[in-house]
Amino acid sequence: MGVIAPDLANPPFNVMLEAFNSRAASAGIRILVVDTGGDADEEIEVSRSLQRHVDGLVLASPRMRLYMLEPQ
């Protein structure tokens, strides 16, 4: 499972990630986390790249729309 967050130094994202990781681990799922530093273009690039390598993707970004996630 991939998780993309814009800023892991931001406390709400830490809380979200800890909860997500705990639930995933209890289900035997490993997660891969990427911090994009708030760069919207990086979020798009990383999401497209990760889609080929993970079974699911959690995107914690208010900037992206569904059409931006379509593979190119």
MIROKOL-698464 format. One record per residue: residue in three letters; x, y, z of N, C-alpha, C, O in turn. Coordinates in steps of 0.001 Angstrom, whole numbers, padded with zeros to 6 digits, always signed. Layout:
alaXYZXYZXYZXYZ
...
end
This chain:
met+000849-001159+000000+000000+000000+000000+000901+001230+000000+001841+001304+000791
gly+000632+002179-000862+001385+003424-000911+000616+004548-000232-000609+004626-000333
val+001344+005413+000457+000746+006585+001086+001549+007803+000642+002766+007849+000821
ile+000870+008783+000066+001516+010021-000368+000982+011150+000493-000226+011382+000552
ala+001892+011852+001163+001510+012978+002023+002320+014201+001620+003488+014073+001253
pro+001722+015382+001682+002434+016578+001277+003459+017075+002297+004394+017786+001927
asp+003303+016714+003572+004225+017242+004581+004140+016417+005859+003265+016647+006693
leu+005041+015466+006013+005006+014604+007195+005411+015342+008460+005186+014836+009560
ala+006000+016524+008335+006339+017322+009516+005094+017991+010100+005119+018469+011234
asn+004018+018024+009336+002763+018608+009786+002072+017599+010711+001758+016493+010273
pro+001827+017956+011983+001286+016996+012959+000047+016209+012523-000015+015017+012824
pro-000931+016782+011844-002082+015951+011447-001693+014778+010543-002298+013708+010618
phe-000695+014976+009700-000274+013879+008827+000426+012790+009621+000280+011610+009305
asn+001183+013163+010648+001816+012166+011514+000763+011308+012204+000877+010083+012244
val-000252+011952+012741-001327+011231+013429-002030+010286+012457-002272+009123+012781
met-002355+010782+011279-003024+009975+010264-002155+008781+009879-002649+007658+009779
leu-000871+009020+009664+000025+007952+009239+000189+006887+010323+000203+005695+010016
glu+000312+007293+011565+000429+006328+012660-000812+005439+012741-000695+004226+012914
ala-001984+006031+012619-003228+005261+012668-003329+004322+011471-003698+003157+011620
phe-003007+004820+010303-003076+004010+009093-002098+002842+009173-002445+001708+008845
asn-000881+003127+009609+000139+002084+009714-000276+001005+010713-000074-000184+010466
ser-000850+001414+011825-001289+000462+012833-002357-000479+012278-002284-001693+012469
arg-003342+000084+011594-004426-000736+011028-003904-001634+009914-004291-002799+009816
ala-003037-001098+009086-002474-001894+007994-001656-003055+008552-001784-004186+008083
ala-000821-002783+009545+000020-003819+010139-000826-004929+010752-000481-006106+010644
ser-001930-004561+011395-002787-005579+012008-003450-006466+010953-003894-007573+011256
ala-003513-005975+009718-004080-006758+008615-002980-007419+007781-003262-008025+006748
gly-001720-007300+008232-000613-007905+007503-000199-007140+006263+000413-007704+005355
ile-000527-005866+006220-000211-005029+005056+000947-004101+005395+000968-003474+006454
arg+001893-004025+004497+003014-003096+004659+002721-001840+003847+002083-001894+002796
ile+003202-000710+004359+002973+000538+003628+004300+001181+003232+005324+001015+003894
leu+004241+001909+002146+005360+002694+001638+004903+004145+001677+003877+004494+001093
val+005663+004989+002363+005270+006387+002557+006190+007314+001763+007409+007144+001757
val+005587+008292+001099+006344+009298+000364+005893+010676+000822+004699+010975+000838
asp+006853+011511+001192+006610+012910+001548+007008+013749+000342+008167+013729-000070
thr+006062+014483-000225+006342+015260-001438+006757+016694-001152+006998+017463-002082
gly+006843+017058+000102+007266+018414+000435+006293+019481-000025+006674+020639-000195
gly+005046+019104-000225+004036+020076-000634+004087+020438-002106+003410+021372-002535
asp+004871+019722-002880+005018+020001-004309+003920+019256-005077+003951+018030-005180
ala+002962+019997-005609+001815+019391-006294+002245+018574-007513+001684+017509-007766
asp+003224+019054-008265+003704+018300-009431+004347+016985-008998+004183+015962-009662
glu+005070+017014-007894+005691+015806-007358+004622+014805-006912+004788+013598-007093
glu+003541+015294-006340+002445+014417-005930+001879+013656-007130+001610+012458-007045
ile+001705+014348-008221+001185+013709-009435+002172+012674-009948+001787+011546-010254
glu+003438+013048-010046+004462+012135-010555+004592+010896-009674+004634+009774-010179
val+004654+011095-008365+004797+009974-007437+003566+009066-007491+003698+007842-007462
ser+002384+009652-007567+001171+008823-007603+001144+007955-008851+000765+006785-008786
arg+001536+008508-009970+001567+007722-011214+002627+006624-011148+002404+005512-011628
ser+003755+006930-010566+004824+005945-010434+004448+004820-009469+004652+003644-009770
leu+003900+005182-008316+003557+004179-007305+002438+003248-007757+002400+002090-007342
gln+001539+003726-008589+000413+002901-009037+000879+001592-009653+000162+000593-009599
arg+002066+001588-010236+002585+000384-010885+003221-000588-009889+003547-001718-010251
his+003400-000152-008626+004160-000957-007674+003427-001297-006384+003970-002009-005540
val+002219-000807-006217+001476-001074-004982+000071-001558-005327-000433-001333-006428
asp-000545-002229-004355-001906-002733-004556-002965-001676-004293-004105-001813-004736
gly-002597-000629-003577-003524+000452-003270-002748+001718-002991-001553+001669-002698
leu-003417+002848-003082-002758+004135-002910-003648+005060-002090-004817+005271-002414
val-003071+005609-001020-003756+006612-000202-003096+007941-000511-001887+008099-000341
leu-003882+008882-000959-003367+010194-001318-003960+011230-000379-005161+011500-000419
ala-003116+011809+000463-003567+012812+001434-003241+014196+000888-002384+014899+001424
ser-003924+014577-000170-003653+015863-000809-004959+016544-001193-005754+015978-001943
pro-005185+017735-000695-006402+018456-001072-006293+019098-002455-007280+019618-002977
arg-005102+019064-003048-004881+019751-004329-005213+018905-005541-005464+019449-006616
met-005219+017588-005399-005359+016728-006568-006802+016329-006821-007599+016157-005898
arg-007104+016190-008076-008419+015719-008511-008240+014337-009126-007138+013980-009541
leu-009310+013566-009186-009257+012201-009665-008631+012091-011057-007841+011178-011297
tyr-008963+012992-011972-008427+012894-013327-006895+013017-013357-006255+012537-014292
met-006316+013649-012348-004861+013812-012301-004146+012492-012013-002941+012382-012236
leu-004873+011496-011522-004275+010215-011174-004257+009226-012332-003671+008150-012215
glu-004885+009574-013436-004941+008669-014568-003530+008417-015114-002755+009354-015304
pro-003205+007135-015364-001891+006823-015942-001708+007508-017280-002670+007692-018027
gln-000502+007879-017579-000213+008567-018838+000578+007678-019761+000915+008087-020872
end
